[in-house]
Amino acid sequence: PAYLAAMILPAPIERWFATKGWSLHDHQRALLERAAAPATLLVAPTGGGKTLAGFLPTLVELAEIPRKGLHTLYISPLKALAADMRRNLTGPIEAMGLAARIRVEDRSGDTTQTRKKAQRVDPPEILLTTPESLALLLSYEDSPRMFASLQRVVVDEIHALAESRRGDQLMLALARLQRMAPGLRRVGLSATVEDPAALARFLGPGTRVLEADPGPEPD
């Protein structure tokens, strides 16, 4: 893609940054440069723009090459965080003029059965969920069809899941997803931790660590 060669954001995203008076932080730029890497762990203090960094490669890819089907799966330890993220993503996507290309939905125990069934038939480009809801979704016979198009997984607050029973469940789910979508790229987002290398091993073998300084944008 052009943005990898010249690090120029697609026009709709560039205009949105300009209206905010923002420019790319070094770690956001670095994550874009590593968009094709199999696995990356971004460690940044709260307020450092790490969540935006995690989604930027997805927004850029879908802005440049629109495609139907599930592109990015976002996994949060809390269903409330997934719901908040849907609201936080929908606003910028609409402001960028990309709402017709990028649909964002969340899936948790609070999601209606009607909506859950619809998501399996016609998945959004970005689905926000929890480890438990993902495990249930993977139990359906038609899950390989839904996840065949999956390109990226973003695990938020990964430090809160590591070395726990929920974390073990999530790693099993990611292994299944990798078999369904062999080219899947993993991104972990974490607050500052004492041992980033250990957290990287939790995300998967070969994971590279990217540590960031805090920036002015809110997460």
Rosetta silent file (secondary structure, phi, psi, omega in degrees, C-alpha in Angstrom):
SEQUENCE: PAYLAAMILPAPIERWFATKGWSLHDHQRALLERAAAPATLLVAPTGGGKTLAGFLPTLVELAEIPRKGLHTLYISPLKALAADMRRNLTGPIEAMGLAARIRVEDRSGDTTQTRKKAQRVDPPEILLTTPESLALLLSYEDSPRMFASLQRVVVDEIHALAESRRGDQLMLALARLQRMAPGLRRVGLSATVEDPAALARFLGPGTRVLEADPGPEPD
SCORE:     score description
SCORE:     0.000 S_00000001
   1 L     0.000  151.703 -175.693    0.000    0.000    0.000 S_00000001
   2 H   -60.501  -36.183 -175.633    1.048    3.556   -0.706 S_00000001
   3 H   -66.408  -25.806  178.375    0.992    4.597    2.931 S_00000001
   4 H   -74.662  -32.020 -178.782    3.687    2.034    3.770 S_00000001
   5 H   -78.497  -40.135 -173.734    5.982    3.363    1.067 S_00000001
   6 H  -116.518   -4.843 -178.061    5.518    7.077    1.710 S_00000001
   7 L    55.071   39.199  176.055    3.829    7.150    5.134 S_00000001
   8 L  -104.963  122.903  179.558    1.102    9.377    3.708 S_00000001
   9 L   -70.618  148.152  172.343   -2.299    8.833    5.292 S_00000001
  10 L   -55.190  148.396 -172.753   -5.321    8.469    2.981 S_00000001
  11 H   -52.441  -44.764 -179.153   -6.953   11.863    2.422 S_00000001
  12 H   -60.959  -37.056 -179.776  -10.047   11.292    4.646 S_00000001
  13 H   -75.630  -40.080  177.681   -7.871   10.296    7.613 S_00000001
  14 H   -60.364  -42.008  179.431   -5.345   13.060    6.967 S_00000001
  15 H   -65.102  -38.915 -179.789   -8.153   15.645    6.943 S_00000001
  16 H   -64.331  -43.168  175.483   -9.558   14.288   10.210 S_00000001
  17 H   -58.924  -41.821 -178.209   -6.167   14.588   11.903 S_00000001
  18 H   -64.128  -40.549  179.765   -5.892   18.143   10.580 S_00000001
  19 H   -65.400  -27.295  177.975   -9.294   19.157   11.986 S_00000001
  20 H   -84.833  -12.638 -174.789   -8.136   17.866   15.385 S_00000001
  21 L    73.008   25.451 -176.914   -4.820   19.656   15.111 S_00000001
  22 L  -104.572  156.754  167.688   -3.074   16.312   15.587 S_00000001
  23 L  -132.108  162.860 -177.408   -0.120   14.683   13.903 S_00000001
  24 L   -64.565  133.530  169.967    1.009   11.081   14.124 S_00000001
  25 L   -74.454  160.754 -179.428    2.958   10.129   17.236 S_00000001
  26 H   -58.240  -41.561 -177.817    6.115    8.140   16.687 S_00000001
  27 H   -72.455  -29.048  175.416    4.538    4.931   18.018 S_00000001
  28 H   -68.861  -41.752  176.627    1.448    5.402   15.819 S_00000001
  29 H   -64.175  -41.776 -178.779    3.696    5.837   12.807 S_00000001
  30 H   -64.432  -38.230  179.831    5.761    2.823   13.850 S_00000001
  31 H   -69.177  -33.744  174.092    2.670    0.636   14.180 S_00000001
  32 H   -64.815  -42.221  179.330    1.577    1.694   10.694 S_00000001
  33 H   -63.487  -29.050 -179.585    5.014    0.806    9.370 S_00000001
  34 L   -98.531   21.273 -175.117    4.661   -2.601   11.023 S_00000001
  35 L   -57.638  -29.700 -177.954    1.115   -3.135    9.761 S_00000001
  36 L   -91.429   -2.785 -177.709    2.127   -6.327    7.939 S_00000001
  37 L   -68.644  145.137 -177.457    4.071   -7.801   10.892 S_00000001
  38 L   -62.925  -37.973 -176.555    2.652  -11.032   12.333 S_00000001
  39 E  -157.075  130.603  179.958    2.556   -9.804   15.951 S_00000001
  40 E  -138.021  136.830  173.796    3.327   -6.539   17.751 S_00000001
  41 E  -109.544  120.324  176.334    2.898   -5.462   21.370 S_00000001
  42 E  -101.094  120.752  178.304    2.455   -1.718   21.925 S_00000001
  43 E  -110.540  119.905 -177.794    3.196   -0.591   25.480 S_00000001
  44 L  -151.513  144.983  176.657    2.129    2.970   26.277 S_00000001
  45 L   -64.303  156.056  175.049    0.897    4.925   29.288 S_00000001
  46 L   -56.949  135.092 -177.592   -2.778    5.817   29.448 S_00000001
  47 L    93.643    0.969 -177.797   -3.358    8.910   27.334 S_00000001
  48 L   -89.409    4.162  178.642   -0.625    7.986   24.867 S_00000001
  49 L    77.989   24.359 -175.768   -2.954    7.334   21.947 S_00000001
  50 H   -71.528  -33.352 -179.481   -2.341    3.570   21.905 S_00000001
  51 H   -67.453  -42.404  175.361   -5.937    2.625   21.093 S_00000001
  52 H   -61.667  -40.514  177.999   -5.962    4.903   18.055 S_00000001
  53 H   -58.875  -41.217 -178.977   -2.597    3.443   17.078 S_00000001
  54 H   -63.630  -32.750 -177.225   -4.084   -0.045   17.240 S_00000001
  55 H   -93.835  -15.827 -175.583   -6.921    0.842   14.870 S_00000001
  56 H   -57.695  -45.144  178.547   -5.047    3.103   12.435 S_00000001
  57 H   -59.004  -37.141  177.591   -3.762    0.291   10.183 S_00000001
  58 H   -64.269  -47.975 -179.049   -7.313   -1.038    9.901 S_00000001
  59 H   -62.070  -40.468  179.626   -8.767    2.373    9.033 S_00000001
  60 H   -65.359  -46.915 -178.592   -6.031    2.990    6.482 S_00000001
  61 H   -61.704  -43.223 -178.033   -6.442   -0.408    4.820 S_00000001
  62 H   -75.927  -26.018  175.183  -10.230   -0.114    4.579 S_00000001
  63 H   -71.306  -36.244 -178.415  -10.046    3.491    3.384 S_00000001
  64 H   -80.621  -41.268 -177.182   -7.670    2.502    0.583 S_00000001
  65 L  -132.873   90.368  179.371   -9.254   -0.808   -0.391 S_00000001
  66 L   -59.815  139.911  178.932  -12.908   -1.201    0.684 S_00000001
  67 L  -151.634  146.465  177.855  -13.856   -4.806    1.331 S_00000001
  68 L   -89.860  156.311  178.889  -16.826   -6.617    2.787 S_00000001
  69 L   102.646  167.630 -177.704  -16.535   -9.095    5.609 S_00000001
  70 L   -69.836  121.812 -179.380  -14.845   -9.113    8.978 S_00000001
  71 L  -104.810  -46.807 -174.407  -11.475   -7.373    8.793 S_00000001
  72 E  -132.029  132.899  176.633  -10.548   -6.591   12.402 S_00000001
  73 E  -110.747  122.830  178.404  -11.520   -8.201   15.677 S_00000001
  74 E  -106.271  127.505 -176.991  -11.042   -6.094   18.816 S_00000001
  75 E  -118.938  124.706 -178.332  -10.968   -7.978   22.118 S_00000001
  76 L  -121.011  147.445  176.740  -11.417   -6.219   25.441 S_00000001
  77 L   -69.475  -16.881 -176.859  -11.451   -7.694   28.961 S_00000001
  78 L  -125.431  133.575  178.805  -14.643   -5.715   29.697 S_00000001
  79 H   -65.778  -30.452  178.331  -17.871   -5.603   27.688 S_00000001
  80 H   -64.652  -35.936  178.419  -18.361   -1.981   28.767 S_00000001
  81 H   -67.432  -38.270  177.361  -15.016   -1.102   27.165 S_00000001
  82 H   -63.773  -41.166  178.640  -16.073   -2.769   23.926 S_00000001
  83 H   -66.081  -41.274  177.138  -19.312   -0.759   23.908 S_00000001
  84 H   -62.683  -39.851 -178.460  -17.399    2.460   24.616 S_00000001
  85 H   -65.061  -35.876  176.397  -14.985    1.664   21.817 S_00000001
  86 H   -59.130  -45.638  178.548  -17.860    1.289   19.359 S_00000001
  87 H   -65.735  -40.560 -177.787  -18.993    4.825   20.188 S_00000001
  88 H   -68.758  -28.129  178.800  -15.426    6.150   20.126 S_00000001
  89 H   -85.207  -37.766 -175.029  -14.763    4.632   16.703 S_00000001
  90 H   -61.407  -41.385 -179.574  -18.087    5.426   15.054 S_00000001
  91 H   -59.083  -55.625  177.909  -17.687    9.198   15.514 S_00000001
  92 H   -60.185  -39.227  179.978  -14.291    9.495   13.798 S_00000001
  93 H   -62.241  -41.622  176.369  -15.292    7.063   11.033 S_00000001
  94 H   -65.426  -41.573 -179.939  -18.347    9.187   10.281 S_00000001
  95 H   -64.799  -30.568  177.513  -16.254   12.374   10.426 S_00000001
  96 L   -78.675   -9.555 -177.168  -13.807   10.826    7.947 S_00000001
  97 L    76.711   25.472 -176.209  -16.661   10.039    5.561 S_00000001
  98 L  -109.070   10.408 -175.653  -15.929    6.310    5.783 S_00000001
  99 L   -61.875  -29.740  179.981  -19.181    5.118    7.365 S_00000001
 100 L   -73.503  -18.820 -177.586  -20.310    3.524    4.097 S_00000001
 101 L  -102.211  -28.318 -171.733  -17.116    1.446    3.993 S_00000001
 102 L  -126.306  110.906  176.293  -16.514    0.628    7.648 S_00000001
 103 L  -102.726  133.987 -178.120  -19.211   -0.756    9.922 S_00000001
 104 E  -119.363  127.572  177.181  -18.421   -1.130   13.621 S_00000001
 105 E  -138.637  154.367  174.164  -20.429   -3.335   15.988 S_00000001
 106 E  -110.364  160.176 -178.426  -19.913   -4.811   19.442 S_00000001
 107 E  -143.245  118.098  179.298  -20.862   -8.277   20.647 S_00000001
 108 L  -151.005 -171.670  177.430  -21.297   -9.259   24.292 S_00000001
 109 L   -63.820  -18.198  179.957  -23.817  -10.876   26.619 S_00000001
 110 L   -86.835  -12.289 -179.261  -25.922   -7.732   26.259 S_00000001
 111 L   -71.874  136.240 -178.045  -26.220   -8.033   22.472 S_00000001
 112 L   -66.326  154.038  178.492  -29.632   -9.236   21.312 S_00000001
 113 H   -62.222  -35.209  178.460  -29.935  -12.689   19.746 S_00000001
 114 H   -61.478  -45.823 -179.974  -31.281  -11.083   16.577 S_00000001
 115 H   -66.762  -39.642  179.753  -28.189   -8.903   16.252 S_00000001
 116 H   -61.595  -43.088  178.134  -25.872  -11.825   17.025 S_00000001
 117 H   -63.954  -40.816  179.597  -27.432  -13.932   14.275 S_00000001
 118 H   -63.890  -36.799  179.739  -27.189  -11.027   11.841 S_00000001
 119 H   -65.697  -32.335  178.546  -23.494  -10.577   12.645 S_00000001
 120 H   -73.432  -32.425  179.838  -22.788  -14.187   11.728 S_00000001
 121 H   -79.233  -44.035 -176.477  -24.581  -13.816    8.393 S_00000001
 122 L  -134.075   80.465 -175.242  -23.260  -10.344    7.530 S_00000001
 123 L   -65.358  146.715  173.260  -20.279   -9.502    9.767 S_00000001
 124 L   -72.473  165.696  177.534  -19.230   -5.878   10.230 S_00000001
 125 L   -68.339  -33.347  178.243  -15.774   -4.838    9.095 S_00000001
 126 E  -125.742  123.261  178.182  -14.821   -4.232   12.747 S_00000001
 127 E  -118.604  129.288 -178.189  -16.241   -6.374   15.563 S_00000001
 128 E  -108.838  126.201 -173.348  -15.608   -5.496   19.214 S_00000001
 129 E  -151.551 -172.188  179.787  -15.995   -8.288   21.745 S_00000001
 130 L  -120.179  165.699  178.305  -14.731  -10.048   24.890 S_00000001
 131 H   -57.443  -39.827 -178.328  -12.830  -13.336   25.355 S_00000001
 132 H   -66.935  -43.997  179.417  -15.998  -15.095   26.534 S_00000001
 133 H   -67.222  -34.488  177.179  -18.135  -13.913   23.611 S_00000001
 134 H   -65.307  -43.586  179.464  -15.372  -14.843   21.180 S_00000001
 135 H   -58.998  -41.148  178.567  -15.165  -18.375   22.617 S_00000001
 136 H   -67.287  -41.152  179.944  -18.903  -18.778   22.137 S_00000001
 137 H   -62.104  -37.874 -179.633  -18.748  -17.395   18.618 S_00000001
 138 H   -72.050  -14.433 -179.044  -16.034  -19.875   17.720 S_00000001
 139 L   -78.038  -14.398 -178.753  -18.206  -22.758   18.906 S_00000001
 140 L   -77.066  145.794 -178.490  -20.633  -22.348   15.987 S_00000001
 141 L   -62.460  -29.341 -176.696  -20.218  -24.610   12.971 S_00000001
 142 L   -90.210    8.060 -177.806  -20.256  -21.644   10.598 S_00000001
 143 H   -61.163  -35.591  177.849  -17.478  -19.751   12.407 S_00000001
 144 H   -58.615  -35.811  178.200  -14.824  -20.644    9.772 S_00000001
 145 H   -66.117  -42.607 -177.941  -16.884  -18.823    7.148 S_00000001
 146 H   -65.176  -39.341 -173.355  -17.238  -15.728    9.330 S_00000001
 147 H   -95.135    0.984 -178.245  -13.539  -15.543   10.209 S_00000001
 148 L   -60.552  -30.922 -176.851  -12.094  -16.507    6.818 S_00000001
 149 L   -91.280   -1.325 -173.424  -11.694  -12.838    5.875 S_00000001
 150 L   -62.913  130.972 -178.777  -10.156  -11.778    9.211 S_00000001
 151 L  -109.524  -36.880 -173.360   -6.967   -9.733    8.820 S_00000001
 152 E  -139.870  146.678  170.325   -6.172   -8.293   12.248 S_00000001
 153 E  -123.846  128.655  177.281   -6.838   -8.946   15.936 S_00000001
 154 E  -114.980  115.541  178.798   -6.362   -6.137   18.450 S_00000001
 155 E  -102.029  110.582 -177.276   -6.226   -7.246   22.099 S_00000001
 156 L   -88.965  152.778  178.933   -6.696   -4.240   24.386 S_00000001
 157 L    48.987   45.417 -173.456   -5.535   -4.076   28.010 S_00000001
 158 H   -64.411  -25.883  177.793   -3.680   -7.314   27.400 S_00000001
 159 H   -63.146  -25.586 -179.963   -1.819   -6.956   30.704 S_00000001
 160 H   -79.704  -12.597 -178.023   -5.163   -7.499   32.473 S_00000001
 161 L  -105.722  -26.298 -175.637   -5.631  -10.845   30.728 S_00000001
 162 L   -60.973  147.496  176.741   -2.148  -12.330   30.799 S_00000001
 163 L    54.691   41.207  175.691   -1.404  -15.177   33.218 S_00000001
 164 L  -138.269  167.974  178.624   -5.055  -15.736   34.047 S_00000001
 165 H   -63.110  -39.119  177.777   -7.665  -18.336   33.172 S_00000001
 166 H   -64.450  -37.108  178.099   -9.335  -15.825   30.840 S_00000001
 167 H   -65.352  -40.909  176.653   -5.993  -15.221   29.187 S_00000001
 168 H   -61.262  -42.279  178.071   -5.487  -18.938   28.610 S_00000001
 169 H   -61.549  -40.581 -179.614   -8.957  -19.110   27.061 S_00000001
 170 H   -66.256  -41.651 -179.441   -8.112  -16.178   24.809 S_00000001
 171 H   -63.638  -37.046  175.169   -4.845  -17.707   23.605 S_00000001
 172 H   -63.405  -41.166  179.166   -6.690  -20.891   22.634 S_00000001
 173 H   -64.682  -41.468  179.260   -9.210  -18.772   20.729 S_00000001
 174 H   -64.839  -35.679  177.460   -6.434  -16.873   18.929 S_00000001
 175 H   -63.939  -39.817  177.298   -4.823  -20.174   17.929 S_00000001
 176 H   -65.785  -41.998  179.109   -8.124  -21.281   16.385 S_00000001
 177 H   -62.315  -38.626 -179.262   -8.484  -17.967   14.575 S_00000001
 178 H   -63.145  -34.804  176.811   -4.965  -18.305   13.194 S_00000001
 179 H   -70.097  -35.249  179.409   -5.909  -21.660   11.645 S_00000001
 180 H   -74.749  -32.826 -178.918   -9.035  -20.147   10.080 S_00000001
 181 L  -131.992   83.239 -171.389   -7.155  -17.071    8.818 S_00000001
 182 L   -56.463  -27.576 -179.291   -3.477  -18.062    8.370 S_00000001
 183 L   -88.769   12.560 -175.701   -2.366  -14.510    7.499 S_00000001
 184 L   -59.012  135.964  176.411   -3.848  -13.074   10.682 S_00000001
 185 E  -108.876  135.666 -177.702   -1.854  -10.270   12.329 S_00000001
 186 E  -108.416  137.527  174.116   -1.975   -9.813   16.113 S_00000001
 187 E  -131.006  127.973  174.759   -1.626   -6.530   17.994 S_00000001
 188 E  -108.876  138.109  177.929   -1.581   -6.254   21.772 S_00000001
 189 E  -116.502  128.042 -176.241   -2.157   -2.949   23.572 S_00000001
 190 E  -140.061  148.546  166.896   -0.909   -2.585   27.123 S_00000001
 191 L   -69.879  171.177 -179.417   -0.368   -0.017   29.815 S_00000001
 192 L   -59.547  130.766 -179.919    3.183    0.311   31.099 S_00000001
 193 L  -131.097  160.502 -177.617    4.406   -2.975   32.600 S_00000001
 194 L   -72.682  -32.943 -174.769    7.642   -4.080   34.258 S_00000001
 195 L  -129.653   78.686  179.992    8.357   -6.939   31.850 S_00000001
 196 H   -58.697  -32.725 -177.845    7.104   -6.206   28.306 S_00000001
 197 H   -63.527  -38.299  178.016    9.015   -9.198   26.934 S_00000001
 198 H   -65.891  -38.669  178.648    6.998  -11.611   29.074 S_00000001
 199 H   -67.691  -35.144  177.554    3.781  -10.014   27.881 S_00000001
 200 H   -63.651  -39.082  178.504    4.976  -10.310   24.289 S_00000001
 201 H   -64.929  -31.705  177.048    5.455  -14.051   24.742 S_00000001
 202 H   -64.818  -39.216 -179.795    1.870  -14.268   25.943 S_00000001
 203 H   -67.547  -30.296  177.412    0.656  -12.670   22.697 S_00000001
 204 L   148.781  157.749  179.951    2.545  -15.229   20.655 S_00000001
 205 L   -62.666  142.251  178.530    5.993  -16.336   19.459 S_00000001
 206 L    81.660    5.057  179.769    7.922  -13.768   17.470 S_00000001
 207 L   -68.688  130.991  176.725    6.013  -10.817   18.917 S_00000001
 208 E   -98.441  144.407 -177.735    8.029   -7.595   18.782 S_00000001
 209 E   -99.120  133.796  175.516    7.671   -4.956   21.488 S_00000001
 210 E  -122.598  115.089 -179.704    7.066   -1.300   20.695 S_00000001
 211 E  -104.062  139.693 -171.740    7.275    1.065   23.661 S_00000001
 212 L  -124.952  154.709  170.576    5.847    4.571   23.429 S_00000001
 213 L   -89.370  152.950  178.398    5.994    7.875   25.209 S_00000001
 214 L   -66.838  150.376  177.961    2.700    9.472   26.282 S_00000001
 215 L  -125.999  178.158 -175.407    1.099   12.003   23.941 S_00000001
 216 L   -78.347  -19.320 -175.789   -1.583   14.710   24.234 S_00000001
 217 L   -75.395  145.255  174.713   -4.429   12.808   22.589 S_00000001
 218 L   -72.381  154.982  177.602   -6.870   10.929   24.803 S_00000001
 219 L   -70.539    0.000    0.000   -7.060    7.148   24.460 S_00000001
